[in-house]
Amino acid sequence: MALHHDPLWPRAGAWTSDAKRVDFGIIGVPTFSTSITPGSTNLTPAAVRDVLPRYSEMSLEPSGARSADSLERADFGDIVDPDGDEAGAIEAIRAAAARARLLVAIGGDNALTVPVAVGAWGDEASTAGLITVDAHLDVRHGRSNGSPVRRLVDEFGLDPSRIVQIGIAEFANSVDYIEQVQAWGVTVITRDDVERRGVDAVVAEALAIAGGAGGPIHVDLDIDACDRSVAPACPASIPGGFTAYEMRRFARRFAGSDAVRSIDLAEVDAAQDSADGRTVRLTALCVLEALAGVLER
């Protein structure tokens, strides 16, 4: 469907920049082939790009309305599925992250967290931190969308004391795996904790822990942490998850921190979305919330 043109209402997306350094970049990371739940998450980067022009870049702050057109923005395109060439994917992410103050990776399933985090951390991996907003612990054995946290610890040497996992849900994990992350020293903040304390307070704590060594932080925003009513395209979303507003708030608040080098948006299968495209639209709005967060830095 053709969208209405209004020169006073510029649309989001279609970001191009020849600048050596940009404020904000997006990159598609279409991981899907090792997913525990086979699907078409590889279709989601393109679906999100298609939806972005339905929105503008205007955000509201106490001081008034602002547009992100003052920022240098770039779309670095898609990389090849890292499940087939993870080393190549890490190098591609490293190159993109070196150009951007904040790089937002659009997945793809949660397997993308490994190459995106490692690539964005670059030579600072020894001091890096990880924050996940996810109903699941992602510490399964093997290589899949259920194992990125374990892989970052076991294979890439991430210090578990600088991992914060937000939104961990009941009935979506196992006793063995929760005991594993507790033994590692991971900070676990449950869905109930967020409900009681609020997003902003949780974000502040997570940034302090993950950034404790002064290194770069990667944030994994797993859209299946949202309530199933707003995220039907996420195979593992459950009733009782975060609201769309809460997920958007997480995206903006984390992106507003200079310590956050990269964010990924994971676990949306565009082929399974509802007729109104609500999950893909939420993902696109998280991209724009991250853009607004950079504007607030």
N, C-alpha and C positions, 0 to 999 in steps of 0.2 A: 504494500500500500504506500502510495506517495505521501510524504509528510508535507504539511503546509509550510510555506516559506514566509518568514517574517524577518526582515533585516534587524529588527530591534529585539529579536528573541533567538539569539544564536544557539545552535544545537551542539550537544557534546559529541565527542568522538572524532574520528578522522584526524587524529593528531599526527602532524609531521613536523620535524625540526631538523635542521642541519647543524645545530649547535653541538659543539664537542661535549658540553655538559648541559643536562636538562634538569628541571626541578622534579619532573614526574614522568615515569615511563610505564607502559604496560607491555607484557609479553605473554603470548599463549604457550601453555605447556600441556599438550593433549595426552597426558598419561591415561591409560585405560587397560592395557593388555595383561596386567598382573592383578587386576581387581578381584577381590573376594566375591563380589557380586557382579558378574559380567554385564556390561552395558555399553553405552555410547557417550561416556564422558568426554571423549575426544572431540565431540561436536560442539562442546560448550563454548570454547573461546570465540568461534565464529558467531555463535548465537548471541553472546554478550555484546560483541561489536555491532551486530545488527540492531540491538535494542538501545544502545547508548544514545543514538540521535533522537530518541523520543524524549530525552531530558535535556535540560540546560546545565550550565556550569555555575549557576548562581547559588550561593549559600548565604544563609542569614546568620549574623553575629550580633551581639549587643550593640555594636557600633553602627550596624546597618547592613545592607546587602552588599555582597562582594562577588566579583566574577573571577574565575580562575584563568581568564584569558591573559592576565598579567604574568602567568607562569609559562616557562618553556615546557611543552608537553610533547611526548613522542610515543609512537607505537612501533615497537621493535619486531612486530610480526610474530609468527609462531616458530618454535623450534621442533625438531624431530622428536617423536615420542622417546623420552629418556629411558623407558624400559628396554629400548633396543640399543641405545648408546648413551649411557649415563655420563661417562667421562666427557663426551662431546657436549652433552647438555649442560654440564657444570661449566665448561669453558664458555659456552654461549651466554649463560646467565651471568658469569663473571664479567664478560665484556659489556653486557647491557647495564649491569649494576654499577660498573665503573663510570658510566655516563650519567647516572641518575641519582638525585638525592634520595628518591624513593622509587623502588621498582615494585610494581604490582603484577604478580604472575596469575594468570587466569587459567585454572585447570578445567578439565583433567581431574582424575581421582587423587586421593591423598598421597599417592606415591610421589607426586611432584615436590613435596616438602623437602625431600632429601637433596635433589640437585639444586633447587632454588636457594635453600638455606646455605648449602656449602658454597655454591657459586657466589652468592651475595656477600658472604663473610670474607671470602678471598683469603688474604694472608693473615687475617685477624681471627681465625677460627679458634685459637687457643683461649681467647677472652670472650667469645661470643655467647649469646644467650638465645633461648627459644621460648616463645609463648604460644600456646595453642588454645584456641577457643573451639572446643570439640566435646561432643558427648562421650567420646571414646578415648581410651588411653593410647592406642596405636603402638603397643609394645609386643605384638605377636612375633613369633619366630618366623624366619624365612623372609621373603621379599614380596611385598604386596602393598596395597593401600592401607593395610592394618599394621604395618611394621615401621613407619618412618621414624618414630621416636626411638625405638630400640636401635635401629640402624645408625642413627646419628650418634648415639652413645657408644655402641659396640664397634662400629666400623670407622667412625670419623672422630672419636675422642671427645665428644661434647661432654662438658662437666654437668652431671645431672642436677647439681645444686643450683644451676642457673637455668633450670627448666621450670616453667609454670604452666600448669594445665587447668584451664578454666572451663566450667560447664560440664564436668564429668558427671554422668547420669547413672542413676540406679537402673538395674535390669539391662544395662547396655555394656557391661564389663564383667570380669570374673574376679573372684577372690585372689587367685594366683597372680593376676596381673596388677591388681591394686597393691598387693603386698610387695611386688617387685619394685614398683615406682617408689613406694614408701621406703624400702630398703636402700634405694639409690639416693634418697634425699630430695626427690622431686616435690615441689610445692603443688598440692592439689586443691583447687577451689571448686566446690561443687555447684551444681545448678542452684541448690537451695542457698548456698553462701551468697551468690550473686543476687538472688531475690531479696535476701535480707539486707545486704550492704549497699547494693546499687553498682551500676557499671563503672562510674567514675572512680570510686574508691578502690574497686578491684583492679582497674587499669593502673592506677598509681602504684599499688603494691606490686603488681606483676612487673612493671617497668623497673622498679627499684631492685627486685631480686634478679631478673634476667640481665640487667645492666650493671650488676654489682662489680664486675671486673673492668668496667669501662669500655667493653667491646661492643660490636654491632649486634643488634637484635633482629631476629626473624620472627614474624608473627604468622601463624597458620590459622586462617579463619575458615573453619570447616562449616559450610552452610548447613550440613545435617545436624548441627547443634540447635538449629531452629525448630520450632514446633512444626509438626507435619502439616498443619493447615496452611502454613506459609511456605513450606519447602517440600511439596509433593514430588519434585524431581530428584530428591535425594533418597536413594533406596533405604538408607539406615536412619532417616529422621523419625522421631517418635513423638507422640502427643505429650505435651508438657515441656517442650523445649523453649528456647529463647523466642521472644517476639521478633518480628522484622525490625522494629525500632531498636531493640537492644543490639542486634547484630550490626545494624548501621552505626549505632553509637560506638561499638567496639572499633569498627573500622576507622571512624574519624578520630577518636581519642588516641588510638595507637599511632596512626599516621601523623598526628600532631607532635610526636616526640622525635627530636633529632637523632636519638639513639636507634630508632627503628630504620633499618636499611632496606628491608624488603617485607612484603606481605604476599601470602598466597590465598587464593579463593578456591576451595576444593569441594569435590564430591557432588557436583550438580550434573545430572544426566539430562541434557536438553531434550533428548528424544522421549523422555518420560514426563515432561512437564504437563501441567494442566492446560486446558484450552486457552486460558488467559495469559499463559506464560509467566506466572507469578514468581517462580523460582529464578528463572533467568533474569527477570526484571529486578529482583532483589539483589542478585549478584552484580548487575550493572550499577545499581544504586550504591552498593558497597564500594565499587570502583570510584564513583563520584564522591562518596564520603571521604575516601582516602585522599582524593585530590583536594577536597576542602580542608582536610587536616594539614596537608602540606602548606596550604595558603595561610594557616593559622600559626605556623612555626615562627 
